[in-house]
């Protein structure tokens, strides 16, 4: 598949890296020669120096033969123009990264679609809604909803208080009865495992379940997590993602936002309605305590510095804050920070990549989720016609050992399937696949 990516910054580089691993035909465009040089020495992709919003640059990149054009520069205008021109030149699918919230309304999305922008994403807005989802279920380390919440992928960190530590996966069912949730992945150190019946659960395991939403509370009880209701939230940082997050949260929680710059605090006050903006040094623990850190139910660290966010989360946990969320945009820190005890991580690049990857995957893909610190993907396929997958039970579909059919959404029913289960047309199938199995899984559901 030929894919053209405009912008070799954080998101463009990350997407190019992921796609290059899958042997896609990638061309990366950027107006900054230094940024392109960095991409050339680290990635196996073609690069093109130039402004992607210029016709001759897009023609040189061959967008007329591109299956997908992703405009992910830091300039919203450049991205929109690039997507429109690429579509007019013959690109099959276009995606533009935007920052203006109004552009994401249904009416304006439809207008841009008529012009040639098939899809628009806002990494800041995606990350802000991720924080909101995590605060609604604060005992979880990760949550991703499928089909408007009919079924969810949830992550839980096992600690000494968990009664299922040192139990085999098969014993959990025996002790707690016929459960309507399924362990589908286990992150242990640098390994991602698909749990088997005889897999022993250990302290510090990050275990991921697929569960019906009405069963999430029962599941958290079983693993020994309290169902705490969040009321008071402190956001550390005053950048664009922090502003967007505060705007999403301020009608649901008591929000305090900590920002060091006095001029920027004034800017934030103008754009927030119900958030208390405090001008203080986020790295000064004494100042944070004076602003009520100990009385917070949750702390969300969203500065541009991954290290600062990790440290702020660890300090908050040390003072007894129940829920901490850290923005970690340096992917090298993700596994490290999980191993040293950071509660929950979010990564803008991964969130944006998940949103875009459904356009890359073969088959009718509804959604894609990833597990922080793992290369595993959870893909939701939509079965649009009767074929081999609807004519045989799951046990005869030759699913690779490094993949798992985890759940099925059928009409208004959420199903955890057994081996003799048979898929039907219009089913939505949730599949977990490790990298080596993705190609085989795509062929099965293509």
C-alpha positions in Angstrom: 0.0 0.0 0.0 1.4 3.4 -1.0 1.1 5.9 1.9 2.2 9.6 1.8 2.8 11.3 5.2 3.1 15.1 5.3 5.1 16.1 8.3 8.0 14.3 9.9 7.4 15.6 13.4 6.4 13.6 16.4 3.2 12.1 15.0 4.4 11.8 11.4 7.6 10.2 12.4 5.9 7.7 14.7 3.4 6.7 12.1 6.1 6.3 9.5 8.1 4.1 11.9 5.1 1.8 12.6 4.2 1.6 9.0 7.7 0.9 7.8 7.9 -2.1 10.1 5.0 -3.5 8.1 6.8 -3.0 4.8 4.3 -0.4 3.6 5.4 1.9 0.7 6.0 5.1 2.6 6.9 8.6 1.4 7.6 11.2 4.1 7.4 14.9 3.2 8.7 17.8 5.3 9.9 21.3 4.6 12.7 21.0 7.2 15.7 19.2 5.8 17.1 18.5 9.3 14.0 16.7 10.3 14.0 14.7 7.1 17.7 13.8 7.7 16.8 12.4 11.1 14.0 10.3 9.5 16.3 9.0 6.8 18.9 7.7 9.3 16.3 6.1 11.6 13.6 4.8 9.2 13.5 2.7 6.1 11.2 5.2 4.1 11.6 7.5 1.1 11.8 11.2 2.0 10.9 14.3 0.0 12.0 17.8 0.9 9.3 20.4 0.3 6.0 22.1 1.3 3.3 19.4 1.1 0.7 22.0 0.4 2.4 22.8 -3.0 1.0 21.0 -6.0 4.4 20.1 -7.6 5.6 18.5 -4.3 2.5 16.3 -4.1 2.8 15.3 -7.7 6.4 14.4 -7.2 5.4 12.3 -4.2 2.9 10.4 -6.5 -0.2 11.1 -4.4 -2.3 10.1 -7.5 -1.4 6.5 -6.8 -1.6 6.8 -3.0 -4.0 4.6 -1.1 -3.7 7.0 1.9 -2.4 10.6 2.5 -1.9 11.6 6.1 -1.3 15.4 6.6 0.2 15.6 10.1 2.3 18.8 10.1 2.1 21.3 12.9 0.3 23.7 10.6 -3.5 23.1 10.5 -3.8 25.1 7.3 -1.1 23.2 5.6 -2.7 19.9 6.5 -6.2 20.9 5.2 -4.8 22.2 1.9 -2.6 19.1 1.5 -5.5 16.8 2.0 -7.8 18.7 -0.4 -5.1 18.9 -3.1 -4.1 15.2 -2.7 -7.8 14.1 -3.0 -8.2 16.2 -6.2 -5.0 14.6 -7.6 -6.4 11.1 -7.1 -5.5 10.0 -3.6 -8.0 7.3 -2.4 -8.2 8.5 1.3 -7.1 11.6 3.1 -6.6 12.5 6.7 -5.8 15.9 8.2 -4.5 16.7 11.7 -6.4 19.8 13.0 -6.5 21.8 16.2 -9.6 24.0 15.7 -12.4 22.3 17.7 -15.2 23.7 15.5 -13.8 21.7 12.5 -14.6 18.4 14.3 -18.4 19.1 14.5 -20.5 16.9 12.2 -21.6 19.8 9.9 -18.0 21.0 9.3 -16.7 17.5 9.0 -19.2 16.9 6.2 -18.3 20.2 4.5 -14.6 19.3 4.6 -15.4 15.8 3.3 -17.0 17.5 0.2 -13.8 19.4 -0.3 -11.7 16.3 -0.1 -10.7 15.9 3.5 -12.1 12.4 4.3 -11.2 12.4 8.0 -9.8 14.9 10.6 -8.1 14.1 13.9 -7.1 16.3 16.8 -4.5 14.6 18.9 -5.2 17.1 21.8 -8.9 16.3 21.8 -8.3 12.6 21.5 -5.9 12.7 24.5 -8.4 14.9 26.5 -11.2 12.4 26.0 -8.8 9.5 26.9 -8.2 11.3 30.3 -12.0 11.6 30.8 -12.6 7.9 30.1 -9.8 7.0 32.6 -11.2 9.2 35.3 -14.7 7.7 34.9 -13.2 4.3 35.8 -10.3 5.4 38.0 -9.4 2.0 39.4 -8.3 1.0 35.9 -4.9 1.7 34.3 -6.3 1.7 30.8 -9.8 1.7 29.2 -10.8 1.6 25.5 -14.5 1.3 24.6 -15.8 -0.6 21.6 -19.1 0.2 19.9 -20.0 3.1 22.1 -19.2 1.3 25.3 -21.0 -2.1 24.8 -17.7 -3.8 25.5 -14.4 -2.4 26.8 -10.7 -3.3 26.9 -9.5 -2.5 30.4 -6.1 -2.7 32.0 -5.4 -3.4 35.7 -2.2 -3.4 37.6 -2.0 -6.3 40.1 -0.5 -5.4 43.5 0.0 -7.1 46.8 -3.7 -6.5 47.8 -5.0 -8.4 44.8 -6.6 -11.7 45.8 -5.8 -13.2 42.3 -2.0 -12.8 42.6 -0.3 -16.2 42.5 -3.5 -17.8 41.1 -3.6 -19.5 37.7 -5.9 -17.9 35.1 -8.1 -21.0 35.0 -8.5 -20.9 38.8 -10.0 -17.4 38.6 -13.0 -18.9 36.8 -13.2 -21.8 39.3 -13.2 -19.5 42.3 -15.4 -16.7 41.1 -17.8 -18.7 38.9 -18.8 -18.2 35.3 -17.4 -14.7 34.6 -18.4 -12.6 31.6 -15.0 -11.1 31.1 -11.9 -12.5 29.5 -8.1 -11.9 30.2 -6.7 -11.3 26.7 -3.2 -9.9 27.4 -0.6 -9.7 30.1 2.2 -7.2 30.2 5.1 -8.6 32.3 8.3 -6.5 32.2 9.2 -6.3 28.5 7.0 -9.3 27.5 3.4 -9.3 26.2 1.8 -12.7 26.8 -1.6 -14.1 25.8 -2.8 -15.7 29.1 -3.4 -19.4 29.1 -5.4 -21.5 31.6 -2.1 -22.4 33.4 -0.6 -18.9 33.4 0.2 -17.8 36.9 -0.7 -14.2 37.7 2.1 -12.3 39.5 2.5 -9.1 41.5 3.1 -6.1 39.1 1.6 -7.8 36.2 -0.4 -5.5 34.0 -3.4 -7.6 32.9 -5.9 -6.6 30.2 -9.5 -7.9 30.1 -12.2 -7.6 27.6 -15.4 -7.1 29.5 -19.0 -6.1 29.2 -19.4 -2.6 30.6 -22.0 -3.7 33.2 -19.4 -6.1 34.6 -16.5 -3.8 35.0 -17.3 -3.0 38.7 -17.6 -6.7 39.5 -14.2 -7.3 37.8 -12.5 -4.5 39.8 -13.8 -6.1 43.0 -12.4 -9.5 42.0 -8.9 -8.1 41.4 -9.0 -6.1 44.6 -9.4 -2.6 43.4 -11.7 0.0 45.1 -14.4 1.7 43.0 -13.5 5.3 44.0 -15.5 8.2 42.6 -13.4 11.1 41.5 -14.5 14.6 42.4 -11.4 16.7 42.7 -8.8 16.8 39.9 -5.5 18.7 39.6 -4.1 19.2 36.2 -0.4 20.0 36.1 0.7 22.0 33.0 -0.9 24.8 31.0 -0.2 23.8 27.4 -2.7 23.2 24.6 -3.5 19.6 25.7 -3.9 20.7 29.3 -6.3 23.4 28.2 -8.3 21.0 26.1 -8.4 18.5 29.0 -9.6 21.1 31.5 -12.4 22.1 29.0 -13.5 18.5 28.8 -13.4 17.9 32.6 -14.5 21.2 34.1 -18.3 20.5 33.8 -17.9 17.1 35.5 -15.3 17.6 38.2 -13.8 20.3 40.5 -10.7 21.1 38.5 -7.5 23.0 39.5 -5.0 23.7 36.8 -1.4 24.6 37.8 0.7 26.7 35.4 4.0 28.5 36.1 3.8 31.3 33.6 1.7 34.3 34.7 0.9 35.6 31.2 -0.2 32.1 30.2 -2.3 31.8 33.3 -4.2 34.9 32.2 -4.8 33.3 28.8 -6.1 30.1 30.4 -8.5 32.0 32.6 -10.1 33.5 29.5 -10.7 30.1 27.9 -11.9 28.2 30.9 -15.3 28.6 32.6 -15.3 26.4 35.8 -11.6 25.7 36.3 -9.5 27.3 39.0 -6.2 28.4 37.4 -3.3 28.7 39.9 0.0 30.3 39.0 2.5 28.1 40.8 5.6 26.0 40.0 4.5 22.4 39.2 7.9 21.1 40.3 7.7 22.6 43.7 6.0 20.0 46.0 5.5 22.6 48.8 3.5 24.9 46.5 1.4 21.9 45.2 0.6 20.9 48.7 -0.4 24.5 49.5 -2.8 24.3 46.6 -4.5 21.1 48.0 -2.5 18.3 46.4 -3.3 15.9 49.3 -7.0 16.5 49.0 -7.1 15.6 45.3 -8.7 12.4 44.1 -6.7 12.5 40.8 -3.7 14.3 39.4 -3.2 14.6 35.6 0.4 15.6 34.7 0.3 17.0 31.1 3.5 19.2 30.7 5.6 18.8 27.6 8.3 17.1 29.7 7.8 13.3 30.1 10.2 13.2 33.0 8.4 15.9 34.9 5.1 14.2 34.4 6.4 10.9 35.7 8.0 12.6 38.8 4.8 14.6 39.5 2.7 11.3 39.3 5.1 9.5 41.7 5.0 12.4 44.2 1.2 12.5 44.1 0.9 8.8 44.7 3.4 9.1 47.6 1.0 11.6 49.2 -2.0 9.3 48.8 -3.6 10.6 45.6 -5.7 7.7 44.3 -5.5 8.2 40.6 -2.5 9.6 38.6 -2.3 10.0 34.9 1.0 11.1 33.2 1.5 12.2 29.6 4.6 10.3 28.4 5.4 11.2 24.8 8.8 9.6 24.9 7.9 6.1 24.1 11.2 4.8 25.6 9.9 5.8 29.0 6.6 3.9 28.8 7.7 0.5 30.0 10.2 2.1 32.5 7.5 4.3 34.1 5.1 1.4 34.3 7.7 -0.7 36.1 8.5 1.9 38.7 4.9 2.4 39.6 3.3 5.2 37.6 -0.5 4.4 37.6 -1.7 5.3 34.1 0.1 6.6 31.0 -1.2 8.4 27.9 0.7 9.0 24.8 -0.6 11.4 22.1 1.3 9.7 19.3 -0.1 6.3 20.1 -3.6 7.6 20.5 -3.4 9.4 17.2 -1.8 6.4 15.5 -4.7 4.1 16.7 -7.2 6.5 15.2 -5.3 6.5 11.9 -4.4 2.9 11.7 -7.9 1.6 11.1 -7.5 3.2 7.6 -4.4 1.2 7.0 -5.5 -2.3 8.1 -7.0 -4.6 5.6 -10.6 -5.6 6.0 -13.5 -3.5 7.3 -11.9 -2.1 10.5 -14.1 -0.2 13.0 -11.5 0.7 15.6 -8.0 -0.1 16.8 -6.6 0.0 20.3 -3.1 -0.6 21.6 -1.6 -1.5 25.0 0.9 1.0 26.3 4.3 -0.6 26.4 3.4 -3.3 24.0 3.2 -3.7 20.2 0.1 -5.8 20.4 -3.0 -4.4 18.6 -6.7 -4.9 19.5 -8.6 -4.6 16.2 -12.4 -4.5 15.7 -13.4 -6.0 12.4 -16.8 -5.6 10.9 -18.0 -8.7 9.0 -19.9 -7.2 6.0 -20.5 -10.4 4.0 -20.9 -14.1 4.4 -17.6 -15.9 3.7 -15.3 -18.5 5.2 -15.3 -16.9 8.7 -19.1 -17.3 8.9 -19.2 -20.9 7.7 -17.0 -22.5 10.3 -16.6 -22.4 14.1 -13.8 -20.3 15.6 -11.7 -23.5 16.2 -11.5 -24.1 12.5 -10.5 -20.6 11.4 -6.7 -21.2 11.9 -6.2 -18.2 14.2 -2.4 -17.9 14.9 -1.3 -18.8 18.4 -0.1 -15.2 18.9 -3.7 -13.9 18.3 -7.0 -14.3 20.0 -10.6 -13.7 19.1 -11.6 -11.9 22.3 -15.2 -10.7 21.9 -18.1 -10.3 19.5 -20.7 -7.6 19.3 -23.9 -8.8 17.7 -26.8 -6.4 17.5 -27.2 -5.2 21.1 -25.5 -8.3 22.6 -21.9 -8.5 23.8 -20.4 -12.0 23.6 -17.3 -13.6 25.0 -17.0 -16.5 22.5 -15.9 -20.1 23.1 -14.1 -22.2 20.5 -17.4 -23.7 19.1 -18.8 -20.2 18.5 -19.7 -19.3 14.9 -19.6 -15.8 13.5 -22.4 -14.2 11.5 -22.7 -11.4 8.9 -22.8 -7.9 10.5 -20.9 -9.2 13.6 -18.2 -6.9 15.0 -15.3 -9.0 16.0 -12.6 -7.9 18.5 -9.2 -9.5 17.9 -6.0 -9.2 19.8 -2.9 -9.8 17.7 0.8 -9.6 18.4 2.9 -8.1 15.6 3.8 -11.4 14.0 0.1 -12.4 13.7 -1.3 -9.2 12.3 -0.8 -10.1 8.6 -2.5 -13.5 9.1 -5.4 -12.0 11.0 -6.0 -9.4 8.2 -6.1 -12.2 5.6 -8.7 -14.1 7.6 -11.0 -11.1 8.0 -10.2 -9.4 4.6 
